[in-house]
Amino acid sequence: MTLQEFKNTVSASTPPAVSPLLQAMWYDAKGDWNAAHNIAQDIHTHDGSWVHGYLHRKEGDESNAAYWYHRANKAFKRNTLSEEWNDIVTALL
């Protein structure tokens, strides 16, 4: 699946058959931060921490986001949320 194909699934009522972290990003794109966070907070990998950090950055909790970015071994992003969303989804695909 390409990034654009994944983005096209956001108009559906249910997420595609993808990994839980991609489902979290799908819920985020749908505007359901809580569903996205509920998934990400239970995945204790570098990628899970990256998604978790992104979600806290999105909600404006920079100190919590910084913690999760550190756990993911990722720099705290200064690009737009949209750009980071694309980066994460591309990496997870």
mmCIF file as gemmi writes it, N, C-alpha and C atoms, coordinates in Angstrom:
data_model
loop_
_atom_site.group_PDB
_atom_site.id
_atom_site.type_symbol
_atom_site.label_atom_id
_atom_site.label_alt_id
_atom_site.label_comp_id
_atom_site.label_asym_id
_atom_site.label_entity_id
_atom_site.label_seq_id
_atom_site.pdbx_PDB_ins_code
_atom_site.Cartn_x
_atom_site.Cartn_y
_atom_site.Cartn_z
_atom_site.occupancy
_atom_site.B_iso_or_equiv
_atom_site.pdbx_formal_charge
_atom_site.auth_seq_id
_atom_site.auth_asym_id
_atom_site.pdbx_PDB_model_num
ATOM 1 N N . MET Axp A 1 ? 0.853 -1.175 0 1 0 ? 1 A 1
ATOM 2 C CA . MET Axp A 1 ? 0 0 0 1 0 ? 1 A 1
ATOM 3 C C . MET Axp A 1 ? 0.897 1.236 0 1 0 ? 1 A 1
ATOM 4 N N . THR Axp A 2 ? 0.524 2.216 -0.783 1 0 ? 2 A 1
ATOM 5 C CA . THR Axp A 2 ? 1.275 3.472 -0.832 1 0 ? 2 A 1
ATOM 6 C C . THR Axp A 2 ? 0.684 4.462 0.17 1 0 ? 2 A 1
ATOM 7 N N . LEU Axp A 3 ? 1.398 5.548 0.388 1 0 ? 3 A 1
ATOM 8 C CA . LEU Axp A 3 ? 0.905 6.601 1.266 1 0 ? 3 A 1
ATOM 9 C C . LEU Axp A 3 ? -0.438 7.117 0.755 1 0 ? 3 A 1
ATOM 10 N N . GLN Axp A 4 ? -0.533 7.385 -0.52 1 0 ? 4 A 1
ATOM 11 C CA . GLN Axp A 4 ? -1.785 7.908 -1.07 1 0 ? 4 A 1
ATOM 12 C C . GLN Axp A 4 ? -2.918 6.899 -0.934 1 0 ? 4 A 1
ATOM 13 N N . GLU Axp A 5 ? -2.639 5.635 -1.151 1 0 ? 5 A 1
ATOM 14 C CA . GLU Axp A 5 ? -3.675 4.604 -0.983 1 0 ? 5 A 1
ATOM 15 C C . GLU Axp A 5 ? -4.152 4.57 0.463 1 0 ? 5 A 1
ATOM 16 N N . PHE Axp A 6 ? -3.203 4.698 1.411 1 0 ? 6 A 1
ATOM 17 C CA . PHE Axp A 6 ? -3.586 4.722 2.816 1 0 ? 6 A 1
ATOM 18 C C . PHE Axp A 6 ? -4.453 5.942 3.114 1 0 ? 6 A 1
ATOM 19 N N . LYS Axp A 7 ? -4.042 7.093 2.608 1 0 ? 7 A 1
ATOM 20 C CA . LYS Axp A 7 ? -4.834 8.308 2.818 1 0 ? 7 A 1
ATOM 21 C C . LYS Axp A 7 ? -6.247 8.149 2.262 1 0 ? 7 A 1
ATOM 22 N N . ASN Axp A 8 ? -6.376 7.458 1.15 1 0 ? 8 A 1
ATOM 23 C CA . ASN Axp A 8 ? -7.692 7.26 0.545 1 0 ? 8 A 1
ATOM 24 C C . ASN Axp A 8 ? -8.618 6.431 1.433 1 0 ? 8 A 1
ATOM 25 N N . THR Axp A 9 ? -8.054 5.597 2.324 1 0 ? 9 A 1
ATOM 26 C CA . THR Axp A 9 ? -8.885 4.767 3.194 1 0 ? 9 A 1
ATOM 27 C C . THR Axp A 9 ? -9.548 5.57 4.311 1 0 ? 9 A 1
ATOM 28 N N . VAL Axp A 10 ? -9.076 6.789 4.542 1 0 ? 10 A 1
ATOM 29 C CA . VAL Axp A 10 ? -9.599 7.604 5.641 1 0 ? 10 A 1
ATOM 30 C C . VAL Axp A 10 ? -11.076 7.953 5.432 1 0 ? 10 A 1
ATOM 31 N N . SER Axp A 11 ? -11.534 7.886 4.209 1 0 ? 11 A 1
ATOM 32 C CA . SER Axp A 11 ? -12.951 8.176 3.949 1 0 ? 11 A 1
ATOM 33 C C . SER Axp A 11 ? -13.856 6.998 4.313 1 0 ? 11 A 1
ATOM 34 N N . ALA Axp A 12 ? -13.278 5.839 4.583 1 0 ? 12 A 1
ATOM 35 C CA . ALA Axp A 12 ? -14.062 4.658 4.968 1 0 ? 12 A 1
ATOM 36 C C . ALA Axp A 12 ? -14.505 4.774 6.429 1 0 ? 12 A 1
ATOM 37 N N . SER Axp A 13 ? -15.456 3.936 6.8 1 0 ? 13 A 1
ATOM 38 C CA . SER Axp A 13 ? -15.966 3.984 8.175 1 0 ? 13 A 1
ATOM 39 C C . SER Axp A 13 ? -15.164 3.123 9.144 1 0 ? 13 A 1
ATOM 40 N N . THR Axp A 14 ? -14.34 2.221 8.622 1 0 ? 14 A 1
ATOM 41 C CA . THR Axp A 14 ? -13.489 1.387 9.466 1 0 ? 14 A 1
ATOM 42 C C . THR Axp A 14 ? -12.074 1.391 8.894 1 0 ? 14 A 1
ATOM 43 N N . PRO Axp A 15 ? -11.078 1.178 9.758 1 0 ? 15 A 1
ATOM 44 C CA . PRO Axp A 15 ? -9.701 1.192 9.273 1 0 ? 15 A 1
ATOM 45 C C . PRO Axp A 15 ? -9.416 -0.02 8.386 1 0 ? 15 A 1
ATOM 46 N N . PRO Axp A 16 ? -8.43 0.11 7.517 1 0 ? 16 A 1
ATOM 47 C CA . PRO Axp A 16 ? -8.05 -1.027 6.679 1 0 ? 16 A 1
ATOM 48 C C . PRO Axp A 16 ? -7.35 -2.094 7.518 1 0 ? 16 A 1
ATOM 49 N N . ALA Axp A 17 ? -7.145 -3.248 6.931 1 0 ? 17 A 1
ATOM 50 C CA . ALA Axp A 17 ? -6.447 -4.35 7.608 1 0 ? 17 A 1
ATOM 51 C C . ALA Axp A 17 ? -4.949 -4.068 7.559 1 0 ? 17 A 1
ATOM 52 N N . VAL Axp A 18 ? -4.503 -3.261 8.504 1 0 ? 18 A 1
ATOM 53 C CA . VAL Axp A 18 ? -3.095 -2.872 8.611 1 0 ? 18 A 1
ATOM 54 C C . VAL Axp A 18 ? -2.647 -3.061 10.056 1 0 ? 18 A 1
ATOM 55 N N . SER Axp A 19 ? -1.397 -2.783 10.328 1 0 ? 19 A 1
ATOM 56 C CA . SER Axp A 19 ? -0.853 -2.929 11.677 1 0 ? 19 A 1
ATOM 57 C C . SER Axp A 19 ? -1.579 -1.995 12.657 1 0 ? 19 A 1
ATOM 58 N N . PRO Axp A 20 ? -1.542 -2.331 13.933 1 0 ? 20 A 1
ATOM 59 C CA . PRO Axp A 20 ? -2.179 -1.452 14.926 1 0 ? 20 A 1
ATOM 60 C C . PRO Axp A 20 ? -1.666 -0.012 14.888 1 0 ? 20 A 1
ATOM 61 N N . LEU Axp A 21 ? -0.373 0.184 14.675 1 0 ? 21 A 1
ATOM 62 C CA . LEU Axp A 21 ? 0.134 1.561 14.638 1 0 ? 21 A 1
ATOM 63 C C . LEU Axp A 21 ? -0.408 2.324 13.439 1 0 ? 21 A 1
ATOM 64 N N . LEU Axp A 22 ? -0.536 1.661 12.301 1 0 ? 22 A 1
ATOM 65 C CA . LEU Axp A 22 ? -1.156 2.323 11.152 1 0 ? 22 A 1
ATOM 66 C C . LEU Axp A 22 ? -2.631 2.595 11.429 1 0 ? 22 A 1
ATOM 67 N N . GLN Axp A 23 ? -3.279 1.704 12.157 1 0 ? 23 A 1
ATOM 68 C CA . GLN Axp A 23 ? -4.665 1.965 12.55 1 0 ? 23 A 1
ATOM 69 C C . GLN Axp A 23 ? -4.726 3.196 13.449 1 0 ? 23 A 1
ATOM 70 N N . ALA Axp A 24 ? -3.755 3.347 14.337 1 0 ? 24 A 1
ATOM 71 C CA . ALA Axp A 24 ? -3.707 4.538 15.193 1 0 ? 24 A 1
ATOM 72 C C . ALA Axp A 24 ? -3.587 5.799 14.345 1 0 ? 24 A 1
ATOM 73 N N . MET Axp A 25 ? -2.731 5.759 13.34 1 0 ? 25 A 1
ATOM 74 C CA . MET Axp A 25 ? -2.573 6.918 12.464 1 0 ? 25 A 1
ATOM 75 C C . MET Axp A 25 ? -3.836 7.168 11.644 1 0 ? 25 A 1
ATOM 76 N N . TRP Axp A 26 ? -4.53 6.102 11.283 1 0 ? 26 A 1
ATOM 77 C CA . TRP Axp A 26 ? -5.802 6.224 10.565 1 0 ? 26 A 1
ATOM 78 C C . TRP Axp A 26 ? -6.82 6.941 11.449 1 0 ? 26 A 1
ATOM 79 N N . TYR Axp A 27 ? -6.931 6.492 12.714 1 0 ? 27 A 1
ATOM 80 C CA . TYR Axp A 27 ? -7.863 7.158 13.632 1 0 ? 27 A 1
ATOM 81 C C . TYR Axp A 27 ? -7.478 8.619 13.846 1 0 ? 27 A 1
ATOM 82 N N . ASP Axp A 28 ? -6.193 8.886 13.92 1 0 ? 28 A 1
ATOM 83 C CA . ASP Axp A 28 ? -5.757 10.27 14.054 1 0 ? 28 A 1
ATOM 84 C C . ASP Axp A 28 ? -6.218 11.089 12.855 1 0 ? 28 A 1
ATOM 85 N N . ALA Axp A 29 ? -6.048 10.555 11.662 1 0 ? 29 A 1
ATOM 86 C CA . ALA Axp A 29 ? -6.479 11.27 10.453 1 0 ? 29 A 1
ATOM 87 C C . ALA Axp A 29 ? -7.99 11.486 10.447 1 0 ? 29 A 1
ATOM 88 N N . LYS Axp A 30 ? -8.732 10.587 11.085 1 0 ? 30 A 1
ATOM 89 C CA . LYS Axp A 30 ? -10.182 10.722 11.18 1 0 ? 30 A 1
ATOM 90 C C . LYS Axp A 30 ? -10.593 11.719 12.259 1 0 ? 30 A 1
ATOM 91 N N . GLY Axp A 31 ? -9.625 12.184 13.05 1 0 ? 31 A 1
ATOM 92 C CA . GLY Axp A 31 ? -9.928 13.127 14.118 1 0 ? 31 A 1
ATOM 93 C C . GLY Axp A 31 ? -10.268 12.473 15.442 1 0 ? 31 A 1
ATOM 94 N N . ASP Axp A 32 ? -9.989 11.185 15.559 1 0 ? 32 A 1
ATOM 95 C CA . ASP Axp A 32 ? -10.288 10.453 16.799 1 0 ? 32 A 1
ATOM 96 C C . ASP Axp A 32 ? -8.988 10.237 17.574 1 0 ? 32 A 1
ATOM 97 N N . TRP Axp A 33 ? -8.539 11.316 18.237 1 0 ? 33 A 1
ATOM 98 C CA . TRP Axp A 33 ? -7.276 11.275 18.976 1 0 ? 33 A 1
ATOM 99 C C . TRP Axp A 33 ? -7.309 10.188 20.056 1 0 ? 33 A 1
ATOM 100 N N . ASN Axp A 34 ? -8.426 10.058 20.758 1 0 ? 34 A 1
ATOM 101 C CA . ASN Axp A 34 ? -8.501 9.078 21.847 1 0 ? 34 A 1
ATOM 102 C C . ASN Axp A 34 ? -8.312 7.648 21.351 1 0 ? 34 A 1
ATOM 103 N N . ALA Axp A 35 ? -8.956 7.292 20.246 1 0 ? 35 A 1
ATOM 104 C CA . ALA Axp A 35 ? -8.775 5.938 19.701 1 0 ? 35 A 1
ATOM 105 C C . ALA Axp A 35 ? -7.326 5.73 19.285 1 0 ? 35 A 1
ATOM 106 N N . ALA Axp A 36 ? -6.737 6.73 18.646 1 0 ? 36 A 1
ATOM 107 C CA . ALA Axp A 36 ? -5.34 6.634 18.224 1 0 ? 36 A 1
ATOM 108 C C . ALA Axp A 36 ? -4.424 6.458 19.433 1 0 ? 36 A 1
ATOM 109 N N . HIS Axp A 37 ? -4.647 7.236 20.462 1 0 ? 37 A 1
ATOM 110 C CA . HIS Axp A 37 ? -3.82 7.167 21.666 1 0 ? 37 A 1
ATOM 111 C C . HIS Axp A 37 ? -3.994 5.837 22.387 1 0 ? 37 A 1
ATOM 112 N N . ASN Axp A 38 ? -5.218 5.347 22.456 1 0 ? 38 A 1
ATOM 113 C CA . ASN Axp A 38 ? -5.466 4.06 23.123 1 0 ? 38 A 1
ATOM 114 C C . ASN Axp A 38 ? -4.668 2.931 22.472 1 0 ? 38 A 1
ATOM 115 N N . ILE Axp A 39 ? -4.513 2.994 21.172 1 0 ? 39 A 1
ATOM 116 C CA . ILE Axp A 39 ? -3.718 1.977 20.475 1 0 ? 39 A 1
ATOM 117 C C . ILE Axp A 39 ? -2.229 2.203 20.738 1 0 ? 39 A 1
ATOM 118 N N . ALA Axp A 40 ? -1.763 3.414 20.508 1 0 ? 40 A 1
ATOM 119 C CA . ALA Axp A 40 ? -0.327 3.705 20.583 1 0 ? 40 A 1
ATOM 120 C C . ALA Axp A 40 ? 0.245 3.482 21.977 1 0 ? 40 A 1
ATOM 121 N N . GLN Axp A 41 ? -0.513 3.815 22.995 1 0 ? 41 A 1
ATOM 122 C CA . GLN Axp A 41 ? 0.038 3.722 24.351 1 0 ? 41 A 1
ATOM 123 C C . GLN Axp A 41 ? 0.319 2.289 24.787 1 0 ? 41 A 1
ATOM 124 N N . ASP Axp A 42 ? -0.239 1.324 24.08 1 0 ? 42 A 1
ATOM 125 C CA . ASP Axp A 42 ? -0.027 -0.079 24.437 1 0 ? 42 A 1
ATOM 126 C C . ASP Axp A 42 ? 1.03 -0.768 23.586 1 0 ? 42 A 1
ATOM 127 N N . ILE Axp A 43 ? 1.7 -0.023 22.713 1 0 ? 43 A 1
ATOM 128 C CA . ILE Axp A 43 ? 2.722 -0.617 21.848 1 0 ? 43 A 1
ATOM 129 C C . ILE Axp A 43 ? 4.082 -0.082 22.276 1 0 ? 43 A 1
ATOM 130 N N . HIS Axp A 44 ? 4.841 -0.937 22.937 1 0 ? 44 A 1
ATOM 131 C CA . HIS Axp A 44 ? 6.084 -0.529 23.581 1 0 ? 44 A 1
ATOM 132 C C . HIS Axp A 44 ? 7.299 -0.837 22.704 1 0 ? 44 A 1
ATOM 133 N N . THR Axp A 45 ? 7.301 -0.216 21.527 1 0 ? 45 A 1
ATOM 134 C CA . THR Axp A 45 ? 8.418 -0.323 20.589 1 0 ? 45 A 1
ATOM 135 C C . THR Axp A 45 ? 8.865 1.095 20.25 1 0 ? 45 A 1
ATOM 136 N N . HIS Axp A 46 ? 9.967 1.204 19.512 1 0 ? 46 A 1
ATOM 137 C CA . HIS Axp A 46 ? 10.397 2.532 19.079 1 0 ? 46 A 1
ATOM 138 C C . HIS Axp A 46 ? 9.326 3.193 18.217 1 0 ? 46 A 1
ATOM 139 N N . ASP Axp A 47 ? 8.742 2.436 17.306 1 0 ? 47 A 1
ATOM 140 C CA . ASP Axp A 47 ? 7.693 3.01 16.456 1 0 ? 47 A 1
ATOM 141 C C . ASP Axp A 47 ? 6.465 3.392 17.275 1 0 ? 47 A 1
ATOM 142 N N . GLY Axp A 48 ? 6.105 2.554 18.238 1 0 ? 48 A 1
ATOM 143 C CA . GLY Axp A 48 ? 4.979 2.883 19.112 1 0 ? 48 A 1
ATOM 144 C C . GLY Axp A 48 ? 5.231 4.162 19.894 1 0 ? 48 A 1
ATOM 145 N N . SER Axp A 49 ? 6.452 4.327 20.351 1 0 ? 49 A 1
ATOM 146 C CA . SER Axp A 49 ? 6.812 5.551 21.079 1 0 ? 49 A 1
ATOM 147 C C . SER Axp A 49 ? 6.794 6.757 20.157 1 0 ? 49 A 1
ATOM 148 N N . TRP Axp A 50 ? 7.181 6.568 18.898 1 0 ? 50 A 1
ATOM 149 C CA . TRP Axp A 50 ? 7.15 7.663 17.93 1 0 ? 50 A 1
ATOM 150 C C . TRP Axp A 50 ? 5.716 8.134 17.704 1 0 ? 50 A 1
ATOM 151 N N . VAL Axp A 51 ? 4.818 7.185 17.471 1 0 ? 51 A 1
ATOM 152 C CA . VAL Axp A 51 ? 3.407 7.545 17.279 1 0 ? 51 A 1
ATOM 153 C C . VAL Axp A 51 ? 2.858 8.199 18.539 1 0 ? 51 A 1
ATOM 154 N N . HIS Axp A 52 ? 3.203 7.649 19.688 1 0 ? 52 A 1
ATOM 155 C CA . HIS Axp A 52 ? 2.746 8.19 20.972 1 0 ? 52 A 1
ATOM 156 C C . HIS Axp A 52 ? 3.233 9.636 21.135 1 0 ? 52 A 1
ATOM 157 N N . GLY Axp A 53 ? 4.509 9.872 20.826 1 0 ? 53 A 1
ATOM 158 C CA . GLY Axp A 53 ? 5.057 11.225 20.917 1 0 ? 53 A 1
ATOM 159 C C . GLY Axp A 53 ? 4.372 12.191 19.968 1 0 ? 53 A 1
ATOM 160 N N . TYR Axp A 54 ? 4.154 11.741 18.75 1 0 ? 54 A 1
ATOM 161 C CA . TYR Axp A 54 ? 3.447 12.569 17.765 1 0 ? 54 A 1
ATOM 162 C C . TYR Axp A 54 ? 2.059 12.959 18.283 1 0 ? 54 A 1
ATOM 163 N N . LEU Axp A 55 ? 1.348 12.002 18.864 1 0 ? 55 A 1
ATOM 164 C CA . LEU Axp A 55 ? -0.004 12.286 19.352 1 0 ? 55 A 1
ATOM 165 C C . LEU Axp A 55 ? 0.022 13.301 20.489 1 0 ? 55 A 1
ATOM 166 N N . HIS Axp A 56 ? 0.996 13.196 21.388 1 0 ? 56 A 1
ATOM 167 C CA . HIS Axp A 56 ? 1.08 14.18 22.473 1 0 ? 56 A 1
ATOM 168 C C . HIS Axp A 56 ? 1.523 15.537 21.951 1 0 ? 56 A 1
ATOM 169 N N . ARG Axp A 57 ? 2.383 15.534 20.938 1 0 ? 57 A 1
ATOM 170 C CA . ARG Axp A 57 ? 2.735 16.81 20.292 1 0 ? 57 A 1
ATOM 171 C C . ARG Axp A 57 ? 1.494 17.444 19.691 1 0 ? 57 A 1
ATOM 172 N N . LYS Axp A 58 ? 0.679 16.638 19.054 1 0 ? 58 A 1
ATOM 173 C CA . LYS Axp A 58 ? -0.535 17.145 18.415 1 0 ? 58 A 1
ATOM 174 C C . LYS Axp A 58 ? -1.491 17.747 19.436 1 0 ? 58 A 1
ATOM 175 N N . GLU Axp A 59 ? -1.58 17.14 20.611 1 0 ? 59 A 1
ATOM 176 C CA . GLU Axp A 59 ? -2.493 17.673 21.626 1 0 ? 59 A 1
ATOM 177 C C . GLU Axp A 59 ? -1.9 18.871 22.356 1 0 ? 59 A 1
ATOM 178 N N . GLY Axp A 60 ? -0.625 19.197 22.084 1 0 ? 60 A 1
ATOM 179 C CA . GLY Axp A 60 ? -0.004 20.361 22.693 1 0 ? 60 A 1
ATOM 180 C C . GLY Axp A 60 ? 0.763 20.078 23.968 1 0 ? 60 A 1
ATOM 181 N N . ASP Axp A 61 ? 0.926 18.803 24.318 1 0 ? 61 A 1
ATOM 182 C CA . ASP Axp A 61 ? 1.646 18.413 25.528 1 0 ? 61 A 1
ATOM 183 C C . ASP Axp A 61 ? 3.106 18.142 25.172 1 0 ? 61 A 1
ATOM 184 N N . GLU Axp A 62 ? 3.88 19.223 25.031 1 0 ? 62 A 1
ATOM 185 C CA . GLU Axp A 62 ? 5.249 19.098 24.533 1 0 ? 62 A 1
ATOM 186 C C . GLU Axp A 62 ? 6.18 18.33 25.472 1 0 ? 62 A 1
ATOM 187 N N . SER Axp A 63 ? 6.007 18.465 26.778 1 0 ? 63 A 1
ATOM 188 C CA . SER Axp A 63 ? 6.903 17.747 27.682 1 0 ? 63 A 1
ATOM 189 C C . SER Axp A 63 ? 6.661 16.242 27.596 1 0 ? 63 A 1
ATOM 190 N N . ASN Axp A 64 ? 5.416 15.834 27.522 1 0 ? 64 A 1
ATOM 191 C CA . ASN Axp A 64 ? 5.097 14.416 27.378 1 0 ? 64 A 1
ATOM 192 C C . ASN Axp A 64 ? 5.558 13.922 26.011 1 0 ? 64 A 1
ATOM 193 N N . ALA Axp A 65 ? 5.339 14.726 24.98 1 0 ? 65 A 1
ATOM 194 C CA . ALA Axp A 65 ? 5.793 14.36 23.64 1 0 ? 65 A 1
ATOM 195 C C . ALA Axp A 65 ? 7.299 14.157 23.627 1 0 ? 65 A 1
ATOM 196 N N . ALA Axp A 66 ? 8.044 15.052 24.253 1 0 ? 66 A 1
ATOM 197 C CA . ALA Axp A 66 ? 9.51 14.95 24.284 1 0 ? 66 A 1
ATOM 198 C C . ALA Axp A 66 ? 9.952 13.637 24.918 1 0 ? 66 A 1
ATOM 199 N N . TYR Axp A 67 ? 9.271 13.214 25.974 1 0 ? 67 A 1
ATOM 200 C CA . TYR Axp A 67 ? 9.588 11.942 26.626 1 0 ? 67 A 1
ATOM 201 C C . TYR Axp A 67 ? 9.449 10.789 25.634 1 0 ? 67 A 1
ATOM 202 N N . TRP Axp A 68 ? 8.332 10.765 24.892 1 0 ? 68 A 1
ATOM 203 C CA . TRP Axp A 68 ? 8.081 9.663 23.961 1 0 ? 68 A 1
ATOM 204 C C . TRP Axp A 68 ? 8.997 9.711 22.753 1 0 ? 68 A 1
ATOM 205 N N . TYR Axp A 69 ? 9.327 10.91 22.284 1 0 ? 69 A 1
ATOM 206 C CA . TYR Axp A 69 ? 10.305 11.009 21.196 1 0 ? 69 A 1
ATOM 207 C C . TYR Axp A 69 ? 11.659 10.46 21.651 1 0 ? 69 A 1
ATOM 208 N N . HIS Axp A 70 ? 12.036 10.769 22.873 1 0 ? 70 A 1
ATOM 209 C CA . HIS Axp A 70 ? 13.291 10.248 23.417 1 0 ? 70 A 1
ATOM 210 C C . HIS Axp A 70 ? 13.256 8.717 23.454 1 0 ? 70 A 1
ATOM 211 N N . ARG Axp A 71 ? 12.151 8.149 23.901 1 0 ? 71 A 1
ATOM 212 C CA . ARG Axp A 71 ? 12.012 6.682 23.958 1 0 ? 71 A 1
ATOM 213 C C . ARG Axp A 71 ? 12.059 6.065 22.568 1 0 ? 71 A 1
ATOM 214 N N . ALA Axp A 72 ? 11.632 6.839 21.563 1 0 ? 72 A 1
ATOM 215 C CA . ALA Axp A 72 ? 11.638 6.352 20.182 1 0 ? 72 A 1
ATOM 216 C C . ALA Axp A 72 ? 12.983 6.571 19.493 1 0 ? 72 A 1
ATOM 217 N N . ASN Axp A 73 ? 13.912 7.233 20.193 1 0 ? 73 A 1
ATOM 218 C CA . ASN Axp A 73 ? 15.197 7.622 19.589 1 0 ? 73 A 1
ATOM 219 C C . ASN Axp A 73 ? 14.986 8.529 18.375 1 0 ? 73 A 1
ATOM 220 N N . LYS Axp A 74 ? 14.019 9.421 18.496 1 0 ? 74 A 1
ATOM 221 C CA . LYS Axp A 74 ? 13.703 10.37 17.431 1 0 ? 74 A 1
ATOM 222 C C . LYS Axp A 74 ? 13.866 11.784 17.968 1 0 ? 74 A 1
ATOM 223 N N . ALA Axp A 75 ? 14.278 12.675 17.094 1 0 ? 75 A 1
ATOM 224 C CA . ALA Axp A 75 ? 14.349 14.085 17.462 1 0 ? 75 A 1
ATOM 225 C C . ALA Axp A 75 ? 12.938 14.638 17.574 1 0 ? 75 A 1
ATOM 226 N N . PHE Axp A 76 ? 12.751 15.56 18.5 1 0 ? 76 A 1
ATOM 227 C CA . PHE Axp A 76 ? 11.467 16.243 18.617 1 0 ? 76 A 1
ATOM 228 C C . PHE Axp A 76 ? 11.266 17.042 17.34 1 0 ? 76 A 1
ATOM 229 N N . LYS Axp A 77 ? 10.21 16.76 16.634 1 0 ? 77 A 1
ATOM 230 C CA . LYS Axp A 77 ? 9.987 17.345 15.313 1 0 ? 77 A 1
ATOM 231 C C . LYS Axp A 77 ? 9.606 18.812 15.393 1 0 ? 77 A 1
ATOM 232 N N . ARG Axp A 78 ? 10.073 19.554 14.412 1 0 ? 78 A 1
ATOM 233 C CA . ARG Axp A 78 ? 9.692 20.959 14.284 1 0 ? 78 A 1
ATOM 234 C C . ARG Axp A 78 ? 8.989 21.214 12.954 1 0 ? 78 A 1
ATOM 235 N N . ASN Axp A 79 ? 8.833 20.145 12.136 1 0 ? 79 A 1
ATOM 236 C CA . ASN Axp A 79 ? 8.07 20.314 10.908 1 0 ? 79 A 1
ATOM 237 C C . ASN Axp A 79 ? 6.574 20.301 11.252 1 0 ? 79 A 1
ATOM 238 N N . THR Axp A 80 ? 5.737 20.447 10.257 1 0 ? 80 A 1
ATOM 239 C CA . THR Axp A 80 ? 4.303 20.489 10.544 1 0 ? 80 A 1
ATOM 240 C C . THR Axp A 80 ? 3.814 19.113 10.977 1 0 ? 80 A 1
ATOM 241 N N . LEU Axp A 81 ? 2.689 19.107 11.656 1 0 ? 81 A 1
ATOM 242 C CA . LEU Axp A 81 ? 2.082 17.839 12.056 1 0 ? 81 A 1
ATOM 243 C C . LEU Axp A 81 ? 1.729 17.006 10.833 1 0 ? 81 A 1
ATOM 244 N N . SER Axp A 82 ? 1.263 17.657 9.794 1 0 ? 82 A 1
ATOM 245 C CA . SER Axp A 82 ? 0.91 16.95 8.56 1 0 ? 82 A 1
ATOM 246 C C . SER Axp A 82 ? 2.134 16.276 7.942 1 0 ? 82 A 1
ATOM 247 N N . GLU Axp A 83 ? 3.254 16.986 7.928 1 0 ? 83 A 1
ATOM 248 C CA . GLU Axp A 83 ? 4.489 16.406 7.393 1 0 ? 83 A 1
ATOM 249 C C . GLU Axp A 83 ? 4.934 15.218 8.235 1 0 ? 83 A 1
ATOM 250 N N . GLU Axp A 84 ? 4.841 15.366 9.547 1 0 ? 84 A 1
ATOM 251 C CA . GLU Axp A 84 ? 5.255 14.257 10.405 1 0 ? 84 A 1
ATOM 252 C C . GLU Axp A 84 ? 4.308 13.073 10.251 1 0 ? 84 A 1
ATOM 253 N N . TRP Axp A 85 ? 3.015 13.345 10.125 1 0 ? 85 A 1
ATOM 254 C CA . TRP Axp A 85 ? 2.052 12.264 9.901 1 0 ? 85 A 1
ATOM 255 C C . TRP Axp A 85 ? 2.465 11.469 8.657 1 0 ? 85 A 1
ATOM 256 N N . ASN Axp A 86 ? 2.78 12.183 7.579 1 0 ? 86 A 1
ATOM 257 C CA . ASN Axp A 86 ? 3.224 11.52 6.351 1 0 ? 86 A 1
ATOM 258 C C . ASN Axp A 86 ? 4.497 10.716 6.582 1 0 ? 86 A 1
ATOM 259 N N . ASP Axp A 87 ? 5.452 11.28 7.337 1 0 ? 87 A 1
ATOM 260 C CA . ASP Axp A 87 ? 6.711 10.581 7.628 1 0 ? 87 A 1
ATOM 261 C C . ASP Axp A 87 ? 6.46 9.287 8.391 1 0 ? 87 A 1
ATOM 262 N N . ILE Axp A 88 ? 5.6 9.361 9.405 1 0 ? 88 A 1
ATOM 263 C CA . ILE Axp A 88 ? 5.313 8.177 10.224 1 0 ? 88 A 1
ATOM 264 C C . ILE Axp A 88 ? 4.617 7.11 9.392 1 0 ? 88 A 1
ATOM 265 N N . VAL Axp A 89 ? 3.569 7.493 8.694 1 0 ? 89 A 1
ATOM 266 C CA . VAL Axp A 89 ? 2.826 6.514 7.905 1 0 ? 89 A 1
ATOM 267 C C . VAL Axp A 89 ? 3.72 5.877 6.854 1 0 ? 89 A 1
ATOM 268 N N . THR Axp A 90 ? 4.522 6.684 6.183 1 0 ? 90 A 1
ATOM 269 C CA . THR Axp A 90 ? 5.445 6.143 5.176 1 0 ? 90 A 1
ATOM 270 C C . THR Axp A 90 ? 6.404 5.135 5.803 1 0 ? 90 A 1
ATOM 271 N N . ALA Axp A 91 ? 6.927 5.456 6.975 1 0 ? 91 A 1
ATOM 272 C CA . ALA Axp A 91 ? 7.857 4.551 7.656 1 0 ? 91 A 1
ATOM 273 C C . ALA Axp A 91 ? 7.163 3.248 8.074 1 0 ? 91 A 1
ATOM 274 N N . LEU Axp A 92 ? 5.909 3.347 8.467 1 0 ? 92 A 1
ATOM 275 C CA . LEU Axp A 92 ? 5.184 2.166 8.937 1 0 ? 92 A 1
ATOM 276 C C . LEU Axp A 92 ? 4.655 1.292 7.804 1 0 ? 92 A 1
ATOM 277 N N . LEU Axp A 93 ? 4.456 1.896 6.651 1 0 ? 93 A 1
ATOM 278 C CA . LEU Axp A 93 ? 3.985 1.107 5.512 1 0 ? 93 A 1
ATOM 279 C C . LEU Axp A 93 ? 5.103 0.185 5.052 1 0 ? 93 A 1
